[in-house]
Amino acid sequence: MTDEYDLESGPDPATFAAAAAEPDSDEEAVRSVYAVGVGPGNPEYLTPRGERAIREADVVVGFTTVMEFIEGQTDADLLTCGYSDEAEALEEFAERVAAGESGTAVAMGDPNHSGYQFVGKVQKALEREAPEISVRIVPGISSLQVAASRARTPMEDTEFVTLHKSGDLGADLDRLAAAADDRHLLVLPRPYDRMPGDIAAFLLEQGTEPTLETLVLEKLTHEDEAVHRFTLAGLSEHAGGNGRDDTPFSDLVVLVIRQPV
């Protein structure tokens, strides 16, 4: 299977996933595949509806880093993948679902917050093999919700921007900078070229107040959860590089920048 999109220039599979609303229940396709958000990693945050979709599936597809959190929840065949073999895993998944097996795709957190590229790829694979089968999202608890709780930044007063996706981030960064003067910011960084220090440095270049309270919330809900506190200027000292060794933070981070109350 070859994908017809180039994430540096488009079309983005997230656009495909968001092209139309899910059908009403009375218009539902004969069969459905579920795209389940598994939560931030702690199994206590996996919803009962998501757990059932995983447990009842014949085949489950997802990234290796996601599968390790749910492998004990199901006897299904697990099609694990990384970015290099994602297309092959999704092709096999679609072929098996088309042949009559029940299928579930899994993503970290809640697909509605940062998972539409993956949902779009699942949907595109199924369209090739079994266009009569719909994809239904089962929302999960996102690390963003946990971060907003820890930082006490109500979602209605917050601008959320995800940088945790492939492709050009210019429009997302512009939206972040435009909101930085009067709203809390809730950001999913991209490992490892747009990590918290890089985002802080970018905002300072755009004229954002350097003394804003800034939190890097790491590995939320896990046993080794940590909250690192800075000013925006202090965090910017960790800017630079594009590899794991160039940042003090893991890839499981959420950045929160608070407006003064």
KOLBA-417894 format. One record per residue (C-alpha): x, y, z; residue in one letter; residue number from 0. Coordinates in Angstrom, 1 decimal, padded with zeros to 4 digits. Layout:
<nodes>
(node (X,Y,Z),'a',NUM) ...
</nodes>
This chain:
<nodes>
(node (000.0,000.0,000.0),'m',0) (node (001.3,003.5,-000.9),'t',1) (node (-000.1,006.6,000.6),'d',2) (node (-001.1,009.4,-001.8),'e',3) (node (-000.2,012.3,000.6),'y',4) (node (003.0,014.1,001.3),'d',5) (node (002.8,015.4,004.9),'l',6) (node (005.1,018.3,004.0),'e',7) (node (002.8,019.5,001.3),'s',8) (node (-000.5,017.7,001.7),'g',9) (node (-003.1,016.4,001.5),'p',10) (node (-003.0,015.7,005.3),'d',11) (node (-004.8,012.5,006.3),'p',12) (node (-006.3,014.5,009.2),'a',13) (node (-008.3,016.5,006.6),'t',14) (node (-009.6,013.2,005.2),'f',15) (node (-010.7,012.0,008.7),'a',16) (node (-012.5,015.3,009.4),'a',17) (node (-014.2,015.6,005.9),'a',18) (node (-017.7,014.5,007.2),'a',19) (node (-019.5,013.8,010.4),'a',20) (node (-020.1,010.2,011.4),'e',21) (node (-023.4,008.8,010.1),'p',22) (node (-026.4,008.8,012.4),'d',23) (node (-027.2,005.5,014.1),'s',24) (node (-030.0,004.7,011.7),'d',25) (node (-027.6,005.3,008.8),'e',26) (node (-024.7,003.3,010.3),'e',27) (node (-022.8,001.1,008.0),'a',28) (node (-023.3,-002.7,008.3),'v',29) (node (-020.1,-002.9,010.3),'r',30) (node (-017.8,-000.5,012.1),'s',31) (node (-014.1,-000.3,013.1),'v',32) (node (-013.3,001.6,016.3),'y',33) (node (-010.6,004.2,016.7),'a',34) (node (-010.0,004.1,020.5),'v',35) (node (-008.2,006.6,022.6),'g',36) (node (-006.4,004.6,025.3),'v',37) (node (-005.8,007.5,027.7),'g',38) (node (-002.4,008.9,028.9),'p',39) (node (-001.0,005.5,029.7),'g',40) (node (-002.2,004.6,033.2),'n',41) (node (-004.8,001.8,032.7),'p',42) (node (-007.1,003.5,035.3),'e',43) (node (-007.7,006.2,032.6),'y',44) (node (-008.9,003.7,029.9),'l',45) (node (-012.6,004.2,029.6),'t',46) (node (-014.9,001.2,029.9),'p',47) (node (-016.2,001.7,026.3),'r',48) (node (-012.7,001.8,025.0),'g',49) (node (-011.7,-001.3,026.9),'e',50) (node (-014.7,-003.2,025.5),'r',51) (node (-013.9,-002.2,021.9),'a',52) (node (-010.3,-003.5,022.5),'i',53) (node (-011.3,-006.6,024.3),'r',54) (node (-014.0,-007.7,021.8),'e',55) (node (-011.8,-007.1,018.7),'a',56) (node (-010.2,-009.9,016.6),'d',57) (node (-007.4,-007.7,015.5),'v',58) (node (-006.0,-004.5,017.0),'v',59) (node (-003.6,-002.1,015.2),'v',60) (node (-001.5,000.7,016.7),'g',61) (node (002.0,001.9,017.4),'f',62) (node (004.2,-000.2,019.6),'t',63) (node (004.4,002.5,022.3),'t',64) (node (000.6,002.4,022.5),'v',65) (node (000.1,-001.3,022.4),'m',66) (node (002.2,-001.9,025.5),'e',67) (node (-000.5,-000.2,027.5),'f',68) (node (-003.4,-002.4,026.3),'i',69) (node (-001.9,-005.8,025.5),'e',70) (node (-003.2,-007.2,028.7),'g',71) (node (-006.7,-006.1,027.9),'q',72) (node (-007.4,-008.4,024.9),'t',73) (node (-006.7,-011.8,023.3),'d',74) (node (-006.8,-010.1,019.8),'a',75) (node (-004.0,-010.4,017.3),'d',76) (node (-001.9,-007.2,017.8),'l',77) (node (-000.5,-005.5,014.7),'l',78) (node (002.2,-003.3,016.2),'t',79) (node (004.0,-000.8,014.0),'c',80) (node (006.2,002.3,013.9),'g',81) (node (006.3,005.0,011.4),'y',82) (node (008.4,003.0,009.0),'s',83) (node (006.0,000.0,008.7),'d',84) (node (002.7,001.8,009.6),'e',85) (node (001.4,001.5,006.0),'a',86) (node (002.0,-002.3,005.9),'e',87) (node (000.3,-002.8,009.3),'a',88) (node (-002.7,-000.8,008.3),'l',89) (node (-003.0,-002.7,005.0),'e',90) (node (-003.0,-006.0,006.8),'e',91) (node (-005.5,-004.6,009.3),'f',92) (node (-007.9,-003.5,006.5),'a',93) (node (-007.6,-006.8,004.7),'e',94) (node (-008.5,-008.8,007.8),'r',95) (node (-011.4,-006.5,008.6),'v',96) (node (-012.7,-006.8,005.0),'a',97) (node (-012.5,-010.6,005.4),'a',98) (node (-014.9,-010.5,008.3),'g',99) (node (-012.8,-009.9,011.4),'e',100) (node (-013.7,-007.2,014.0),'s',101) (node (-011.1,-004.5,014.3),'g',102) (node (-010.0,-001.7,016.6),'t',103) (node (-007.3,000.9,016.1),'a',104) (node (-005.7,002.4,019.2),'v',105) (node (-004.0,005.8,019.8),'a',106) (node (-002.7,007.5,022.9),'m',107) (node (-005.0,009.9,024.8),'g',108) (node (-008.0,011.0,022.8),'d',109) (node (-007.9,010.9,019.0),'p',110) (node (-009.8,014.2,018.9),'n',111) (node (-006.9,016.0,020.5),'h',112) (node (-004.0,014.9,018.4),'s',113) (node (-004.9,011.7,016.6),'g',114) (node (-006.7,012.6,013.4),'y',115) (node (-003.7,011.9,011.2),'q',116) (node (-003.8,008.3,012.4),'f',117) (node (-007.6,008.1,012.2),'v',118) (node (-007.4,009.3,008.6),'g',119) (node (-004.8,006.7,007.7),'k',120) (node (-007.0,004.0,009.2),'v',121) (node (-010.0,005.3,007.3),'q',122) (node (-008.1,005.5,004.1),'k',123) (node (-006.9,001.9,004.3),'a',124) (node (-010.4,000.7,004.9),'l',125) (node (-011.7,002.7,002.0),'e',126) (node (-009.4,000.8,-000.3),'r',127) (node (-010.4,-002.7,001.1),'e',128) (node (-013.9,-002.3,002.5),'a',129) (node (-015.5,001.1,001.8),'p',130) (node (-018.8,-000.1,003.3),'e',131) (node (-017.2,-000.2,006.8),'i',132) (node (-017.3,003.0,008.9),'s',133) (node (-014.7,004.2,011.4),'v',134) (node (-016.2,005.3,014.8),'r',135) (node (-014.1,007.2,017.3),'i',136) (node (-014.2,006.2,020.9),'v',137) (node (-012.9,009.2,022.8),'p',138) (node (-010.4,008.8,025.6),'g',139) (node (-009.0,010.8,028.5),'i',140) (node (-006.2,013.0,027.2),'s',141) (node (-003.1,014.0,028.9),'s',142) (node (-004.2,017.5,028.0),'l',143) (node (-007.2,017.2,030.3),'q',144) (node (-004.9,016.0,033.1),'v',145) (node (-002.5,018.9,032.4),'a',146) (node (-005.3,021.4,032.5),'a',147) (node (-006.4,020.0,035.9),'s',148) (node (-002.8,020.1,037.3),'r',149) (node (-002.2,023.6,036.0),'a',150) (node (-005.7,024.9,036.9),'r',151) (node (-006.2,026.4,033.4),'t',152) (node (-010.0,026.0,032.5),'p',153) (node (-010.4,024.9,029.0),'m',154) (node (-012.7,027.8,028.1),'e',155) (node (-009.9,030.2,029.0),'d',156) (node (-007.2,028.3,027.2),'t',157) (node (-005.9,028.1,023.6),'e',158) (node (-004.9,024.5,022.7),'f',159) (node (-002.5,023.9,019.9),'v',160) (node (-001.0,020.5,018.9),'t',161) (node (002.4,020.4,017.3),'l',162) (node (002.5,016.6,017.7),'h',163) (node (002.0,015.8,014.1),'k',164) (node (003.9,015.5,010.8),'s',165) (node (004.1,018.2,008.3),'g',166) (node (004.4,022.0,008.4),'d',167) (node (003.7,023.7,011.7),'l',168) (node (003.7,027.3,010.6),'g',169) (node (000.0,028.0,011.0),'a',170) (node (-000.1,026.2,014.3),'d',171) (node (002.8,028.3,015.7),'l',172) (node (001.2,031.5,014.4),'d',173) (node (-002.1,030.7,016.2),'r',174) (node (-000.1,030.0,019.4),'l',175) (node (001.7,033.3,019.2),'a',176) (node (-001.6,035.2,018.5),'a',177) (node (-003.2,033.8,021.7),'a',178) (node (-000.2,034.2,024.0),'a',179) (node (-001.1,037.7,025.2),'d',180) (node (-004.5,037.0,026.8),'d',181) (node (-005.1,033.2,027.0),'r',182) (node (-003.5,030.3,028.8),'h',183) (node (-001.7,028.1,026.4),'l',184) (node (-001.9,024.3,026.3),'l',185) (node (000.6,022.8,023.9),'v',186) (node (001.5,019.3,022.8),'l',187) (node (005.2,019.5,021.6),'p',188) (node (006.6,017.5,018.8),'r',189) (node (009.5,015.2,019.6),'p',190) (node (012.2,016.3,019.2),'y',191) (node (012.4,019.3,017.0),'d',192) (node (009.6,021.4,018.7),'r',193) (node (010.1,020.6,022.4),'m',194) (node (009.1,022.9,025.2),'p',195) (node (012.3,024.9,025.2),'g',196) (node (012.0,025.5,021.4),'d',197) (node (008.4,026.7,021.8),'i',198) (node (009.4,029.1,024.6),'a',199) (node (012.1,030.5,022.5),'a',200) (node (009.7,031.0,019.6),'f',201) (node (007.2,032.8,021.8),'l',202) (node (009.8,035.1,023.2),'l',203) (node (010.9,036.0,019.6),'e',204) (node (007.2,036.9,019.0),'q',205) (node (007.2,039.3,021.9),'g',206) (node (005.4,037.2,024.5),'t',207) (node (006.0,038.3,028.2),'e',208) (node (009.1,036.5,029.4),'p',209) (node (007.9,036.2,033.1),'t',210) (node (004.8,034.1,032.4),'l',211) (node (004.5,031.1,034.6),'e',212) (node (005.4,028.0,032.5),'t',213) (node (004.9,024.4,033.4),'l',214) (node (006.3,021.3,031.6),'v',215) (node (004.1,018.3,032.8),'l',216) (node (005.9,015.0,032.1),'e',217) (node (004.6,011.5,032.0),'k',218) (node (001.2,012.4,033.4),'l',219) (node (-000.7,009.7,035.4),'t',220) (node (002.4,007.5,035.4),'h',221) (node (004.3,006.6,038.5),'e',222) (node (007.2,008.9,037.5),'d',223) (node (005.0,011.8,036.7),'e',224) (node (006.8,015.2,037.2),'a',225) (node (005.9,018.8,037.0),'v',226) (node (008.7,021.2,036.0),'h',227) (node (008.2,024.9,036.8),'r',228) (node (009.8,027.8,034.9),'f',229) (node (009.3,031.3,033.6),'t',230) (node (009.0,031.4,029.9),'l',231) (node (012.4,032.9,029.7),'a',232) (node (013.9,030.2,031.9),'g',233) (node (012.4,027.5,029.8),'l',234) (node (013.8,029.0,026.6),'s',235) (node (017.3,028.1,027.9),'e',236) (node (016.5,024.5,026.9),'h',237) (node (015.9,025.4,023.3),'a',238) (node (017.9,023.9,020.4),'g',239) (node (018.6,020.5,018.8),'g',240) (node (016.3,017.9,017.3),'n',241) (node (017.2,014.7,019.1),'g',242) (node (016.4,012.9,022.3),'r',243) (node (019.7,014.0,023.9),'d',244) (node (019.2,017.7,023.1),'d',245) (node (016.4,018.1,025.7),'t',246) (node (016.0,017.3,029.4),'p',247) (node (012.4,016.2,028.8),'f',248) (node (010.9,013.0,027.5),'s',249) (node (008.5,012.8,024.6),'d',250) (node (005.5,012.4,027.0),'l',251) (node (005.2,016.1,027.8),'v',252) (node (002.5,018.8,027.8),'v',253) (node (003.5,022.5,028.0),'l',254) (node (001.3,024.9,029.9),'v',255) (node (001.8,028.7,029.9),'i',256) (node (-000.4,030.5,032.4),'r',257) (node (-001.7,034.0,032.2),'q',258) (node (-001.6,035.9,035.5),'p',259) (node (-004.9,035.9,037.4),'v',260) 
</nodes>
